[in-house]
Amino acid sequence: MTHTAAARRHWAPFAWLREAPAPARRALLAASLGWMLDSFDILLYALLLPAVMASLHLSKATAGLLGSVTLVAAAAGGLLFGIVADRWGRTRALMSSVLLYAVFTAACGFAWSLPSLAVFRILLGFGMGGEWAAGASLVSETWPAPHRDKALALMQSSFAIGYGLAAVVVFLLQPLVGWRGVFFVGIIPALLTLWIRRSVPEPEEWLRATEAGHSDRTTSWQSLFTGPLLPRTVILTLMNACCMFAWWGFNLWVPSYLSLSPAHGGIGFAPRTMTLLLVVMQCGMWLGYVTFGYLATAFGRKRVYVSFLLAAAALMAVFGTVRSPWLLLAAGPCLAFAGTGYFSGFGALTAETYPTSIRSTGQALTYNTGRLASAAAPYLAGALAQRQGFGAAFHLDALAFLLAAGFWIFLR
């Protein structure tokens, strides 16, 4: 190999990925697919929400409340699966969570009333909440520190792929099979569990900790709430709560904002135009996730994280005032880039905060307690949109981004 070719290979953006051991790549693929299919379900609900509201006679506030209930269940499921991942294994927790949300995503297609849909969304939420902590721990423990930010960023970026895939599936299938038929597609992720069971081993780091008996110590739980870990746990939880409040308050309602008629507070885009905008926004989201890992390695995680949040706050504040499809086509990807890319840093930040024996539990606690606190976002955004319009709701999300940036001041 010539010196020039070797240099190109060394500096290639994804050389680190090609040169990684096969078990690490499989772990990253498993976590990425799980996270992608998690987001696939989230956007299915958001895109089908107008049809569901009309079919089951739901108001915006009630539909938002359903989203909030799902988040509460996801928070509880996330904490539960965090404990499962620390005690019985990362891959076991990942398989169980994927299977749970796949089955009950499909079950939503059978909903005949508000209570039945609520039950299915709650059970779905348990599985949805458990996927992130198990996947993030799996990737964190199979990738070395120099590449951890990039690996977790790549895993996080699959969320955008799932979103874009959901937009295409809804656009193609809803006219043919209706909103119920589209939900049935959600059973497909269950097939992923078969591959994970066969091909993805538990991380060596977790196996060593388990053999040493670390995962059974009762002091592990106590250390999250006492001593030097307590202030960091509280700040991480508050910061993530603000981030997730803004994210959920915007992303659950943006399809409705784009598709509802002006008489109902929306823009009234045709399905083709809305699908194009959502897909382009997911391209921006994917770039934000992936780019964060490289920028954090080059300039420092804290500086990049805060920059993303401040940019997201500014763009969010103006998004609800834009009506032109061309301006939205330009602004949407930028907002998606800044308004989601920072999530790539949260997995690495929490992985490095907590020891192996309580890593999934700590990650699940900070991520899902934040998710629990943000559960009010879909309801509050929906209620605010009902009374004052979507612009006011998006301004509330911008404020949450600013608060999240402020919490970084207290991290050491």
N, C-alpha and C positions, 0 to 999 in steps of 0.2 A: 504494500500500500504506500503511495507517495505521501510526502509530508503534507501537501495541500489537501489530498483526500482525507488523510487522518485528521487534519485540523477541521475540515468540514464536518466530519463525523463527530468530532468532539464537541463542536459548537452547535450542532443541530439541536433545535429546540426540544426534540423528544428523544435525544440520544440516551438520556438517563432512563427512559422507559424501556427502550429496546435492550439495554444492557442489564436490566434487572433480572434476578432469578425468576424462574417460571412460577414458583409458589406465590411470590409477591405480586406478579402480574395477574394471576388468577384471583387472588384476594381482592385486588383493586377492581377487577372486572365484576366480581360477585357483588361487592358493595356498590359499585356504580350502577349495575343493572337494577339492584334493589331500590336504590334512590331514584333512578329514572322512572321506574314503574310506580313508585310512591307519588311522584309529581304528576304522572299520567292520570292517576285517579283524582288528584286535587283539581286539575283543570277540567277534567270531565264534568265534575259537579258544577264548577263555575260556568262553563260553557252551556251546560244543559239547564242551568238555573232558571232562565226565563221560561222555558217550556215546562219545567217542573212546577214553577210558581203558577202558571196558567192551568195546568192539569189538576193540581191538588189544591188550587185556590189559596195560595199563600201570599201574604204581603211581603214587602221588602224587609221589614223589620223581623218578621217570622223566619224568612229565609236566611237572614243574617244570623238569627239566633241559632238556627240549625248548624251553621258554620261554627259558631262559638261552642256549641255543645260537642261538636266533633273535636275541636281543639282541646277541650277539657278532657275528653276521653283519651286523646293522643298524649296529653301530658301524663295522665295516669298510666297508660300503656308504656310510655317511654321510661318512666321510673321503674316499672315492673320488669321490663325487658333489660334494663340496665343491670339490675340485680341478677337476672337470669344469665346475662352475658358474662358477668364476673364469676358466677358460681359454676355454671354448666357449659360455658363456651361461647365464643363469639359467633361461630357458624351456626350453632344450634339456635341461638337467639335470632339470628338473621333469618334462618329458614322459617321459624315459627311466626315471626312478624309478617313476612311476605305472604305466607299462606293465609293468615288471618285477614289481612286487608284485601287480598285477591277474592276470597270467597264472599266477603260482605260488600265489596264493590258490585259484584254481579247481583247480589241479593237486592241492592237498591232498585234494580229493574223490576222487582216484584212489588215495590211499595204501593199500597192502595190508599194510604192516608198519611197525615202528618205524623201520628204516633209510630206507625210502622217504619216510615222513612227515618225517623229519629233513632229508633232502635238499631236499624242497620248502620246508620252513620256512626253511632256510638261504638258498636262492635268493630266497625272498620277502623275507627280512630285508635282503638287499642293497638291494632297491628301497625298502623301507620306511624304511631309515635315510637314504636320500638325499633324501627329500622335504622334510624340515623346513628344512635349511640353504638349499636352493635357493629355497623359498617365502619364508622369512624375509628373505633378501637381496633378493628381488624386491620384496617389500612395503616394506622399509626404504629402498630406493633410488627408489621411486616416490612416497613420501609424505614431506612436510616434517616437520621435527622437532616442531613444535607438535602435530601429530596422529599422530605415529609410534606412541606408546604405545597410543593408541586403535585405530589400524589393525591393529597386531600383536595386540592383545587380541581384536579381532573375528575375525582369522584364527585365533587359537588357540581361540576359542570353538567353531569348527566341529568341533573334536575331540569335544566333548560331543554335537553333533548326530549325528555318525557313530556314537557309542556308543549313543545312544537308538534310532537307526535299526536298528542291528544287533540290539538286544534285541527290537524289534518283528518284524523279519524272521525271527529264529530262532523266536520264539513262533508265528508264523503258518505257517512253512514246514516246520520240523523234523518235526511230526507227519505231514506229507503226503509229504515227499521224503527224510526221514532226514538225518543229519548230513552225508553226502556231497553230497547235493543242495544243501544250504545253501551249502557251500563254492563250488559252481559259480556262485553269484550274484556271487562276487568278481571275475568277469571284466568286469563292467559298467564299473568305473572306466577300463578301457582306452579307452572311447569319449571320455573327457575329453581325451585327448591330441590328438584331431582338432580339437577346439575351441581348445585352447591354441595349436596350431600356426598356426591361421588368424587368431586374434583377439588374441593377447597378444604385443606386441613386447618386445624386450629393453629394459631401462631405459637412459635417456640417460646416466646417470652411469657405468654399466658400459661403454657404447659409447665414451664419451670416454676412459676409462681404457685401454681396449683399443687405441684408435687411437694413444694416446700411448706404447704399448708397456709399460705398467706391469705387465700381467699376466704378462709373460714374464721378469721379473727374478728371478734366483735368490736375491737377498737377501731377497725377500719371505718365503720359507719360514724363513730364518734369523732374521728379526726376531720370529717367534712364540716363539722359544726363547732369545732374548738380549735384553739391554737392558731398557727400561722395560716392554715388553709381557710379559716372562716372568713376573713375580710375579702379574700380573693374570690371565694365562692359567692358571696353576696354581690360583689360588684359585677362579676361575670353574669350572674343571673339577671340583675337589673339591666345591664347593657343588652343582653340578648332579648329580654322582654320588650324593650323599646324597639329594637330592630324588628322583632317578629310582629309587634303591634302594627308597625308601619307596613310591613310586607303583606300581612294578611288583610289589613284594612284596604289596601290598594288592589292586590291581585285577585281577591275573591270577587271584587266588584267591577274590575275593568272590562270584562266581557259584556256585562250588563250595560255599563256606561257607553260602550261603543255600539251596542246593538239596539238598545231601547230608543224609541222615537223621542224627538225633542219635547213633545207634549208630556212625556214621562221622565224628563230630565236627562235623557241621553243624547247621543249624536245621530243615531239612526242609520249607521252604516249598513250596506248590503252584506249578506253573509260572506261573499267572496272578498270584499274589502276588509272586513273584520278579520277573517282568517289570515289574509296576507299580512296585516299589521301585527297580529299575534305571533305569527311565525318569524317575522323580521325582529320582533322584540325578543324572541327566544334566542335568535342569533346573537343579539347584543348581550343577553344574559349569559350565554355560553362563553362568549369572549371575556366577560367580566369575571366569571369564575376562574377561568384558566389564567388570564392575565394577572389576577391577584397573586397567584403563587409565584410567578416570576418577579413581579414588582416587589413583593414582600422579601424575597431573597436578596434583591438588589438594594432596596432602600430601607428595609426594616418594616416589620409587620405593623407596628403601631402607627407609624406615619401614613402608610398606605391605607390602613383600615379607616382612620379618621378622615382622610381625603375622600374616600369613597362615600362615607356617610354624609359629609357636608355637600358633596356634589348631588347626592340623591335627594337631600332636603331641598336644595334649590330647584332641581328639575321637577320634583313632585309638586312644589308650590305652583308651578305654572302649567302643569299637565292638564288640570281640570278646566283651564281657561282656553285651551286650544281647540279649534273646531275644524280646521282645514286638514283633510286627509294627508296632504303632502307635508305639512308641518308635523303632524303626529307621526308620520312615517320617519321623519328625521329625529324627533324628540324621543319617541318611544324606545328605540334601541339604546339611546344614551341613558335614559332613566333605568332601563332594565340592566345595563352594564353596571352602573354605579349602585343601583338599588338592590342588587343581589350579590354582586361579586364579593363583598366583604364576608359573606358566610364562609368562604373558603378558608379564611383565617381562624374561624372559631374552633374548628376541629383540632388544628395543630396547637392552638393556644391552650385549650383545655387538656389535650393529651399530655402536654408538657407540664401541666399544673399538678396532675394527680398520678400517684404511683400505680403500678400494674394491678395490684390487688383490688383497687377501688376505681380504676380508670373509667370503666363503662358506667359505673354507678355515679361517679362525679360528673362525667359528661352528660349522662341522662338527667341528673339533677339540675344542672345549670341550664341545659337546653330546654328541658320539658317544663321546669318551673317557669322559665321565661315564656314558654308556649302557653302555659296555663294563665299567666298574667295577661297574655295577649289575646286570650279567648274572647275578651270583650270587644275586640276590634271589628270583627264582621258585623256584630249587632250595632255597635255605636256608629260605624260608618254607614250602615244601611239606614239607621234611624235618622242620622244627620242628612244623608242624601234625600231621604223622604221629605224632610222639612225645609232644608236650605239648598239642596242640590249637591251634585257630586264634587263640585269645586271645593266646597266647605269640608267635605269628608277628606279630600286629598290634602288639604291644608293641615288637618289634624295629623295625618300620616307624616307630613314634613316635620312637624314639631317633634314627633316621636324620634325621627332620625337625628335631630339636633340633640335631644336628650341622650341618645345612645353615644354620640360623639363625646358629649360631656363626661360620661362615666369613665372614659379612657384616662382622664386626668388622674383618677384615683388608683389606677393600676400601676404596680411597680414591677 
